[in-house]
Amino acid sequence: MQTFEQDTNVYEFPDECVVMPDFDKKPFFTKLSGAQAIHAKGCDIIAIPDEVTLYLIEAKDYSHSNPSENLRRLRNWRGP
């Protein structure tokens, strides 16, 4: 099992899964996104469990924010 910590969250992936943590902090991505020509958005973790699946994970830690505000947003969310 592969274990990665992002913010204060822990993510676990099977050993056969290809994982790239801190993707948006890698030098090749920061150079690419810094050009602003492509308007690249990053993600925290990239995981590839098999030949046809790709996970782009953007980790968020809301434990430090206002819980009542988060609850209000969730109640008012209408989805895509």
MILUM-386403 format. One line per 4 residues: for each residue x, z, y of N, C-alpha, C, O. Coordinates in pm, whole numbers. Each point is the difference from the previous one (the first is absolute). Layout:
N
X/Z/Y/X/Z/Y/X/Z/Y/X/Z/Y | ...
***
This chain:
80
84/0/-117/-84/0/117/89/0/125/96/77/9 | -128/-164/85/71/-6/128/-82/78/104/-121/-18/10 | 187/102/66/-68/82/100/61/-25/137/122/-1/16 | -210/-21/83/44/-23/138/-82/86/94/-120/18/-20
185/35/121/-71/77/102/-6/-82/128/101/-53/46 | -218/45/11/-22/-70/127/-81/93/87/-110/41/-37 | 163/-7/154/-58/104/85/-3/126/-85/105/45/-44 | -220/13/21/-5/120/-86/-72/-28/-131/-34/92/-74
11/-220/45/-69/-40/-123/100/-45/-105/105/-57/32 | -138/82/-158/85/-41/-111/-72/-110/-78/-118/15/-34 | 188/-123/7/-54/-114/-74/78/-15/-129/123/7/0 | -194/-27/-110/64/-17/-130/-38/-137/-57/-116/-42/7
216/-25/-64/-20/-131/-59/66/-2/-137/101/67/-21 | -157/-143/-73/63/-12/-132/139/-62/13/27/-73/96 | 60/102/-189/137/-51/3/7/-152/1/92/-57/59 | -188/-10/-123/4/-147/-6/-49/-65/130/7/-122/13
-54/199/80/-48/-52/128/117/-18/97/82/91/17 | -74/-208/47/102/-23/103/-53/61/130/-109/-34/45 | 188/123/15/-46/71/120/107/-9/108/119/18/-26 | -162/-46/148/89/0/116/-57/95/105/-87/-38/78
136/163/-76/-48/95/100/63/-29/136/105/-65/9 | -168/114/97/50/-17/137/25/-146/35/98/-33/66 | -187/-55/-111/18/-143/22/16/-34/148/86/-80/36 | -168/139/50/6/-35/142/120/60/73/15/-18/121
70/91/-194/124/53/59/123/-74/-50/112/27/44 | -131/-119/-136/113/-77/-54/56/-94/106/-77/-58/77 | 210/42/-70/61/-83/104/-53/-142/6/-19/-54/109 | -5/-9/-225/-48/-138/5/-139/-8/61/-33/-98/66
-50/201/-88/-134/-4/59/4/32/150/-69/-66/78 | 147/165/-39/5/34/143/57/-114/82/-43/-22/114 | 139/-51/-169/54/-116/71/-106/-109/11/-16/-62/106 | -56/38/-214/-104/-102/-2/-115/37/94/-46/-84/78
-1/207/-85/-113/41/83/42/15/146/-84/-14/90 | 209/41/-66/49/14/138/3/-131/75/3/0/123 | -5/-112/-195/2/-131/65/-130/-29/72/-3/-81/93 | -105/146/-134/-133/-15/60/-56/-142/-10/-112/-24/45
185/-67/-101/-50/-137/-15/-105/-8/-110/-88/-86/5 | 97/174/-102/-94/-6/-112/-104/112/5/-93/1/-80 | 108/92/172/-93/113/13/-19/73/-132/-113/26/-43 | 223/6/-22/-4/64/-132/-46/145/10/39/73/91
-120/-34/-185/-42/139/-14/64/53/-128/8/-71/-100 | 35/194/104/66/58/-116/-94/84/-83/-118/15/32 | 171/38/-138/-71/97/-82/106/96/-55/118/-32/-3 | -164/148/-38/94/103/-43/57/-24/-140/119/21/-23
-203/-63/-68/44/-18/-139/-55/-131/-54/-116/-33/20 | 201/-41/-88/-44/-119/-75/17/34/-147/106/47/-43 | -210/-73/-35/6/25/-144/-50/-124/-74/-103/-57/35 | 177/17/-138/-37/-116/-82/-3/47/-146/104/9/-65
-224/22/15/-9/53/-137/6/-107/-108/36/30/-114 | -71/-156/148/4/-107/-99/15/-134/73/21/-2/122 | -32/-106/-195/26/-133/57/-107/-49/96/23/-97/72 | -139/160/-70/-111/-51/81/-54/100/103/-97/-29/69
158/147/-60/-52/104/88/105/45/100/116/22/-35 | -158/-8/159/87/48/108/-77/104/79/-111/-25/45 | 171/143/-28/-61/105/82/83/17/126/122/17/-6 | -188/-23/120/62/29/129/-62/131/47/-119/6/31
199/98/-24/-52/134/27/46/46/138/120/5/28 | -214/27/57/27/58/131/-44/146/-8/-119/29/-1 | 216/61/-4/-29/142/-17/-38/63/133/63/-27/103 | -164/110/-106/-43/73/118/-13/147/-37/-48/34/-108
90/52/199/-13/143/-20/-85/55/114/46/12/113 | -170/20/-144/-92/51/101/-8/152/0/-84/57/70 | 166/9/-147/-8/145/-10/35/70/131/-41/113/23 | 117/-178/62/41/61/126/-96/-28/115/11/60/107
-105/-151/-128/-91/-38/108/-125/87/0/-11/96/-76 | -80/-129/162/-123/75/17/-97/-30/-115/-55/-110/-5 | 32/204/-87/-86/-27/-115/-142/-38/40/-60/-87/-64 | 5/148/166/-138/-32/38/-10/-142/54/-101/-67/-21
203/20/91/1/-138/51/9/-98/-117/-67/-103/1 | 150/133/-101/10/-87/-117/-133/-6/-74/-41/-108/-45 | -27/220/32/-129/4/-67/-103/-83/77/-79/-71/-61 | 79/81/192/-92/-78/82/24/-150/-20/-95/-76/-15
220/35/12/32/-141/-21/-47/-49/-136/-53/-110/-12 | 74/193/-92/-44/-38/-134/-153/-13/-7/-52/-92/-63 | -18/182/127/-146/-6/-2/-53/-120/73/-105/-54/-38 | 173/8/142/-45/-113/80/52/-135/-50/-38/-104/52
125/106/-152/60/-124/-49/-103/-84/-72/-74/52/-84 | 68/-180/115/-99/-90/-60/62/-97/-100/-71/-77/-64 | 201/80/51/67/-88/-95/23/-140/53/-50/-35/107 | 124/-45/-182/30/-136/45/-122/-91/-6/9/-118/35
***
